[in-house]
Amino acid sequence: MKKKILALILCAALALSLAGCGKSANVKAAEEQIAALGEITVDSKAAVEAAEAAYAALTEKEKEKVENLPALTEAREALDSALRVRDVEDRISALGEITIDSKAVVEAAEAALDALIEGERSLVGNAADLTAAREALDAALELEAKRQALLGAWIWTVDASDLILGELENSLEGVELDPSAYPMEFLMDVTMELREDDTYAMYISEESLRSAVDSIRPGLMSLIRDMISQMIVQQFANAGLGTYNSLEDLENAMGMSLDEMMEAAMGTSLDELFDEMLNESLGEDTLSEMSAEGNYQADVAEGKLYFSEKLEEEVSADNCEMYRLEGDTLEIIGHMGTGMFENFYPVTMHRAG
């Protein structure tokens, strides 16, 4: 009897042992899900996560019996890799038209591409588009740098001697003057700005223009005095009123200075005449007339004299044939129409400060 009981106990223990070596339905289900994964792509995300969830739900004993667990680990690695590649591709696809404002997104896409592990970069299907985007961004940034380099304050140095003598040519008949003896170089504070329509405008303020013109007063007044002196001496000689070798001889003979002669003849001095001409040429009415002529625009309200629409249209950062910028020197080669400034071209300016 005892032997039968002992045999039954041994059979029961063996049965329990054999039962412990078998796989539960949950283990088998997890293995089946893993086996069904197949080739891993970004579309495998749901299946991989479901298999991972099935495995995670097993008891620790059951997990030890999952024979294809390495396949699940490999599937997860393959999925993560595919998702990283897809993320880069999505970033590149979203770039759109490249402008200077694209800098952050292009750099983010490049960083994502650089972060891929070995072997993943070759899987990015639109990597060439990112290369093209970088080239477009670099070109846009270079263009913007050129645009910005033109902006700001400049100093325009103008030698007005030849121009003024040319304007007075008709009045200089019989008068001998050496332009080099009358230095009339003036400096104008010029500002280059980018307007709302994305065109350039070069302007000087009325105050700057007045100051610049006033700076040539000594040379110009000396020129006018010498010109008038010679003309008066010639007129006296032509009228048979006497021959004088110089204005000084005439002043001594007349007993009055040239200014006194001007005051007596015209009721004004040379200095007063100069100021009157300056005010007339730079008054608000004159600025408005300049604007109407179309050679340059005048914003009387702001006291700005804009150099012409033609300049705005043709001198631009992407039309380098119209200007040369070397260091702090800007040469505007393009002609900006007719008017009193046309003889100044090409214009050479230096960066203020």
Backbone torsions as a table, in degrees:
resi	resn	phi	psi	omega
1	MET	NA	-43.8	179.5
2	LYS	-62.9	-38.0	-179.2
3	LYS	-65.4	-37.9	178.9
4	LYS	-66.0	-41.1	179.4
5	ILE	-64.9	-41.6	-179.8
6	LEU	-64.6	-38.9	178.8
7	ALA	-64.9	-41.0	177.8
8	LEU	-62.6	-40.9	179.8
9	ILE	-64.1	-41.3	179.9
10	LEU	-66.1	-39.3	178.3
11	CYS	-63.9	-41.6	179.5
12	ALA	-64.1	-42.0	180.0
13	ALA	-64.5	-40.9	179.1
14	LEU	-65.3	-39.3	179.5
15	ALA	-64.0	-43.2	178.8
16	LEU	-64.1	-37.5	179.3
17	SER	-64.6	-45.4	179.1
18	LEU	-64.8	-36.9	179.3
19	ALA	-65.7	-34.6	-179.4
20	GLY	-68.8	-27.9	-179.4
21	CYS	-79.6	-11.3	-179.5
22	GLY	-79.9	164.6	-179.8
23	LYS	-100.0	136.4	177.7
24	SER	-74.7	166.5	178.7
25	ALA	-61.8	-33.8	-179.5
26	ASN	-67.2	-40.2	178.4
27	VAL	-64.0	-47.1	179.5
28	LYS	-60.3	-39.1	-179.9
29	ALA	-65.5	-40.7	179.6
30	ALA	-64.5	-43.0	179.9
31	GLU	-64.5	-38.0	179.6
32	GLU	-65.2	-40.2	178.9
33	GLN	-65.2	-38.6	179.0
34	ILE	-66.7	-45.2	-178.4
35	ALA	-63.2	-29.5	-176.6
36	ALA	-82.3	-2.2	-175.4
37	LEU	-64.2	-40.4	178.7
38	GLY	65.4	-149.6	-179.8
39	GLU	-69.8	132.7	-175.3
40	ILE	-93.2	126.7	173.8
41	THR	-133.3	-178.0	178.5
42	VAL	-63.9	-23.2	179.7
43	ASP	-77.9	-5.9	-179.1
44	SER	-87.8	2.1	-173.4
45	LYS	-55.1	-47.7	-177.3
46	ALA	-65.0	-41.5	-177.9
47	ALA	-67.6	-41.9	179.1
48	VAL	-64.3	-44.6	-179.4
49	GLU	-65.2	-34.8	178.0
50	ALA	-67.1	-41.6	178.3
51	ALA	-65.1	-40.5	178.0
52	GLU	-63.8	-39.8	179.1
53	ALA	-65.3	-39.7	179.2
54	ALA	-64.0	-41.8	178.7
55	TYR	-67.0	-43.5	-179.0
56	ALA	-62.2	-27.2	-178.3
57	ALA	-77.4	-11.1	-178.8
58	LEU	-74.9	157.1	173.6
59	THR	-75.1	167.3	-179.4
60	GLU	-60.5	-40.1	177.9
61	LYS	-62.3	-41.9	-178.7
62	GLU	-67.4	-38.0	-179.7
63	LYS	-60.0	-33.9	-178.9
64	GLU	-67.2	-19.5	-176.4
65	LYS	-95.7	-3.0	178.5
66	VAL	-77.4	108.0	-171.4
67	GLU	-78.2	-26.4	-177.1
68	ASN	-104.4	29.2	177.4
69	LEU	-57.0	-40.2	178.2
70	PRO	-56.6	-33.5	179.3
71	ALA	-65.4	-36.0	177.8
72	LEU	-68.4	-39.6	178.1
73	THR	-62.1	-44.4	178.6
74	GLU	-64.4	-37.3	179.5
75	ALA	-63.8	-41.7	179.1
76	ARG	-63.0	-44.3	179.9
77	GLU	-62.8	-41.6	179.5
78	ALA	-65.9	-38.9	179.3
79	LEU	-65.9	-46.2	179.2
80	ASP	-59.1	-40.4	178.9
81	SER	-64.3	-45.6	-180.0
82	ALA	-62.6	-38.9	179.6
83	LEU	-67.8	-37.3	176.9
84	ARG	-64.3	-43.3	178.5
85	VAL	-62.8	-44.9	179.9
86	ARG	-63.3	-38.0	178.4
87	ASP	-59.7	-43.6	178.3
88	VAL	-64.3	-44.7	179.8
89	GLU	-61.6	-40.2	179.1
90	ASP	-65.2	-40.4	178.3
91	ARG	-62.0	-42.9	-179.3
92	ILE	-66.7	-43.8	-179.4
93	SER	-62.0	-28.7	-176.4
94	ALA	-85.3	-2.7	-174.9
95	LEU	-62.5	-42.2	179.3
96	GLY	67.9	-153.5	179.9
97	GLU	-68.1	133.7	-175.7
98	ILE	-92.0	125.4	175.0
99	THR	-133.1	-177.9	178.3
100	ILE	-64.5	-21.5	178.9
101	ASP	-78.9	-4.9	-178.5
102	SER	-87.3	0.2	-172.5
103	LYS	-55.1	-47.7	-175.6
104	ALA	-64.5	-44.1	-176.3
105	VAL	-72.9	-34.5	177.1
106	VAL	-65.7	-44.6	179.4
107	GLU	-65.3	-35.2	177.6
108	ALA	-65.9	-40.3	178.3
109	ALA	-66.2	-39.9	178.5
110	GLU	-64.9	-40.7	179.0
111	ALA	-64.6	-40.0	178.5
112	ALA	-64.8	-39.6	178.2
113	LEU	-65.4	-43.5	180.0
114	ASP	-64.6	-27.8	-177.2
115	ALA	-77.2	-12.2	179.2
116	LEU	-65.3	146.2	179.5
117	ILE	-80.8	169.7	-176.8
118	GLU	-57.4	132.3	179.3
119	GLY	97.5	-23.0	-178.3
120	GLU	-81.2	-34.0	-175.8
121	ARG	-59.9	-37.9	-179.5
122	SER	-67.0	-14.2	-179.5
123	LEU	-88.3	-9.7	-179.8
124	VAL	-74.3	109.4	-172.9
125	GLY	-68.8	-25.8	-176.5
126	ASN	-115.2	30.1	-179.7
127	ALA	-59.8	-33.0	179.3
128	ALA	-62.6	-31.9	178.7
129	ASP	-66.6	-33.3	177.7
130	LEU	-69.4	-38.3	176.3
131	THR	-61.0	-43.5	178.9
132	ALA	-65.7	-37.2	179.1
133	ALA	-64.7	-41.3	177.9
134	ARG	-62.3	-42.6	179.0
135	GLU	-63.0	-41.7	179.3
136	ALA	-66.8	-39.3	179.1
137	LEU	-65.7	-44.1	179.5
138	ASP	-60.5	-40.7	179.2
139	ALA	-65.3	-42.1	-180.0
140	ALA	-65.8	-40.2	179.1
141	LEU	-68.0	-37.8	177.8
142	GLU	-64.7	-42.4	178.2
143	LEU	-63.8	-42.3	179.6
144	GLU	-64.8	-36.8	177.6
145	ALA	-62.9	-38.8	177.3
146	LYS	-66.7	-41.1	179.6
147	ARG	-61.9	-46.7	-177.7
148	GLN	-68.1	-31.3	-179.3
149	ALA	-65.2	-25.0	179.7
150	LEU	-80.2	-21.6	-172.8
151	LEU	-78.6	159.0	173.7
152	GLY	107.0	-163.2	-172.4
153	ALA	-91.7	134.2	178.1
154	TRP	-130.9	160.9	174.4
155	ILE	-116.9	120.7	-179.4
156	TRP	-100.4	114.4	178.2
157	THR	-95.6	121.9	-175.5
158	VAL	-123.8	127.8	172.0
159	ASP	-95.3	105.3	-173.6
160	ALA	-93.0	3.0	-174.8
161	SER	-58.5	-55.8	-177.9
162	ASP	-62.8	-38.8	-179.5
163	LEU	-62.6	-47.1	-177.8
164	ILE	-67.8	-39.8	177.4
165	LEU	-63.9	-35.1	176.9
166	GLY	-65.8	-39.2	178.5
167	GLU	-66.8	-29.3	-177.8
168	LEU	-95.1	7.9	-172.8
169	GLU	-54.8	-43.2	-177.8
170	ASN	-65.9	-25.3	-178.6
171	SER	-90.9	-3.1	-173.3
172	LEU	-103.8	12.2	-179.2
173	GLU	-60.2	122.8	-178.9
174	GLY	83.9	-1.7	-179.5
175	VAL	-103.6	132.0	-179.6
176	GLU	-107.8	113.5	-179.5
177	LEU	-133.7	142.4	177.9
178	ASP	-101.8	113.7	-176.9
179	PRO	-55.1	-35.8	-177.7
180	SER	-64.3	-17.4	179.9
181	ALA	-81.5	-5.7	-176.9
182	TYR	-128.4	75.3	179.4
183	PRO	-61.6	122.0	-179.6
184	MET	-133.5	56.2	177.0
185	GLU	-92.1	125.4	178.5
186	PHE	-127.0	153.4	-177.9
187	LEU	-108.0	129.0	177.0
188	MET	-114.7	133.2	173.9
189	ASP	-79.9	113.6	-175.5
190	VAL	-113.0	143.1	176.7
191	THR	-121.8	129.5	173.1
192	MET	-100.7	127.6	179.8
193	GLU	-133.3	155.4	177.1
194	LEU	-101.9	121.8	-174.5
195	ARG	-90.5	175.8	-174.0
196	GLU	-62.2	-29.2	-179.7
197	ASP	-86.8	14.5	175.3
198	ASP	67.8	28.5	174.2
199	THR	-115.4	161.3	-179.6
200	TYR	-90.4	150.1	170.9
201	ALA	-135.9	131.7	175.4
202	MET	-108.4	122.1	-177.4
203	TYR	-135.9	156.7	170.9
204	ILE	-123.4	146.6	178.8
205	SER	-79.5	157.2	177.6
206	GLU	-59.5	-38.6	179.7
207	GLU	-63.0	-42.3	179.6
208	SER	-66.6	-40.7	179.7
209	LEU	-64.1	-42.9	177.6
210	ARG	-61.6	-43.9	-179.3
211	SER	-63.8	-41.0	-179.7
212	ALA	-64.8	-45.8	179.3
213	VAL	-64.5	-40.5	-179.7
214	ASP	-64.2	-26.7	-178.3
215	SER	-69.9	-20.9	178.6
216	ILE	-95.6	6.9	-179.0
217	ARG	-53.4	-48.6	-178.0
218	PRO	-56.7	-48.8	-179.2
219	GLY	-66.6	-41.9	-178.7
220	LEU	-67.3	-42.2	179.1
221	MET	-65.0	-38.2	177.3
222	SER	-63.7	-41.7	177.4
223	LEU	-61.6	-48.2	-177.9
224	ILE	-63.6	-41.3	179.3
225	ARG	-61.0	-45.9	-179.3
226	ASP	-66.7	-38.7	179.1
227	MET	-64.1	-48.5	180.0
228	ILE	-64.3	-38.4	179.8
229	SER	-59.5	-49.1	-179.7
230	GLN	-64.2	-39.9	-179.0
231	MET	-64.7	-42.5	-179.4
232	ILE	-65.8	-43.9	179.1
233	VAL	-59.9	-41.8	178.7
234	GLN	-65.4	-42.6	-179.3
235	GLN	-63.2	-39.7	177.5
236	PHE	-62.9	-41.1	-179.3
237	ALA	-68.2	-42.7	-179.9
238	ASN	-65.1	-32.0	-178.7
239	ALA	-87.2	2.3	179.7
240	GLY	70.7	24.7	-177.9
241	LEU	-94.2	4.8	178.5
242	GLY	129.3	152.5	178.4
243	THR	-110.8	124.6	-178.1
244	TYR	-124.7	140.1	-177.4
245	ASN	-80.8	-19.9	-177.7
246	SER	-158.2	168.6	176.7
247	LEU	-63.0	-35.8	-179.2
248	GLU	-60.9	-39.9	177.4
249	ASP	-63.7	-41.6	-180.0
250	LEU	-65.0	-45.0	179.1
251	GLU	-60.0	-40.3	178.4
252	ASN	-64.9	-40.2	-179.2
253	ALA	-69.3	-38.9	-178.0
254	MET	-81.1	-19.8	-178.5
255	GLY	73.1	22.4	176.9
256	MET	-151.2	155.4	-179.8
257	SER	-80.5	170.2	178.2
258	LEU	-59.9	-42.7	179.2
259	ASP	-60.4	-39.6	179.2
260	GLU	-67.7	-36.6	176.0
261	MET	-63.5	-43.8	178.8
262	MET	-62.1	-40.9	-179.9
263	GLU	-63.5	-40.9	-179.1
264	ALA	-71.0	-37.8	-175.4
265	ALA	-83.7	-36.7	-172.9
266	MET	-120.2	-7.8	179.7
267	GLY	75.4	17.5	-179.8
268	THR	-152.4	156.3	176.6
269	SER	-92.9	168.3	179.1
270	LEU	-61.8	-41.7	179.8
271	ASP	-62.9	-43.2	178.7
272	GLU	-65.2	-37.6	178.4
273	LEU	-65.1	-40.0	178.5
274	PHE	-62.3	-46.6	-179.7
275	ASP	-62.8	-38.8	179.8
276	GLU	-64.7	-43.4	178.4
277	MET	-64.5	-39.7	179.7
278	LEU	-63.6	-44.3	-179.6
279	ASN	-64.8	-38.8	180.0
280	GLU	-67.2	-38.6	-176.5
281	SER	-78.4	-20.2	-177.0
282	LEU	-120.3	15.4	178.5
283	GLY	-75.1	169.9	-177.8
284	GLU	-61.9	-38.7	179.6
285	ASP	-61.7	-41.0	-179.2
286	THR	-66.8	-39.5	177.8
287	LEU	-61.5	-40.2	178.3
288	SER	-64.5	-40.0	178.4
289	GLU	-64.2	-39.1	177.7
290	MET	-59.7	-42.5	-179.5
291	SER	-62.8	-41.3	-178.2
292	ALA	-66.1	-30.0	-179.1
293	GLU	-69.6	-24.9	176.5
294	GLY	87.2	-1.5	177.7
295	ASN	-74.0	-31.6	176.0
296	TYR	-157.5	160.0	-177.1
297	GLN	-101.1	143.0	177.7
298	ALA	-119.9	126.9	173.8
299	ASP	-105.4	89.1	-173.3
300	VAL	-61.7	-37.2	-176.8
301	ALA	-60.6	-38.9	-178.7
302	GLU	-95.7	-2.5	180.0
303	GLY	68.1	33.4	-178.7
304	LYS	-115.4	139.6	175.3
305	LEU	-111.8	107.1	-177.0
306	TYR	-87.9	132.1	177.6
307	PHE	-83.6	139.5	-149.2
308	SER	-36.6	163.3	176.5
309	GLU	-63.3	-35.1	-179.6
310	LYS	-61.5	-39.5	177.2
311	LEU	-62.1	-44.3	-178.9
312	GLU	-61.9	-37.3	-175.8
313	GLU	-77.0	-36.0	-169.9
314	GLU	-99.7	-32.1	179.6
315	VAL	-90.3	103.0	-177.7
316	SER	-142.6	164.2	-174.8
317	ALA	-65.3	-24.3	-179.7
318	ASP	-100.7	12.8	175.9
319	ASN	-128.0	73.2	-172.7
320	CYS	-72.4	-6.3	175.7
321	GLU	-70.0	-16.9	-175.8
322	MET	-90.9	-12.4	-179.5
323	TYR	-155.7	159.8	173.0
324	ARG	-128.7	131.1	179.0
325	LEU	-122.1	112.8	179.0
326	GLU	-127.0	108.9	-178.5
327	GLY	61.9	-121.0	-179.3
328	ASP	-102.4	18.8	179.4
329	THR	-116.7	127.1	179.8
330	LEU	-118.8	123.4	176.1
331	GLU	-115.8	118.4	177.1
332	ILE	-95.1	117.0	-173.6
333	ILE	-93.0	-32.2	-175.8
334	GLY	-61.6	142.4	178.2
335	HIS	-87.5	141.4	-175.0
336	MET	-114.6	41.7	175.2
337	GLY	91.0	-163.8	-178.2
338	THR	-99.9	174.4	-179.3
339	GLY	127.7	-178.4	-172.7
340	MET	-68.5	-15.9	-178.1
341	PHE	-94.3	-6.5	-172.4
342	GLU	-64.8	-27.9	-179.3
343	ASN	-75.2	-7.3	-179.1
344	PHE	-84.5	-9.3	-173.0
345	TYR	-84.2	146.9	-1.0
346	PRO	-71.5	150.6	-178.2
347	VAL	-93.8	131.5	175.5
348	THR	-117.9	125.9	-178.7
349	MET	-127.8	158.3	178.2
350	HIS	-124.4	144.4	-177.9
351	ARG	-60.9	128.9	179.8
352	ALA	-67.3	136.9	176.8
353	GLY	81.2	NA	NA
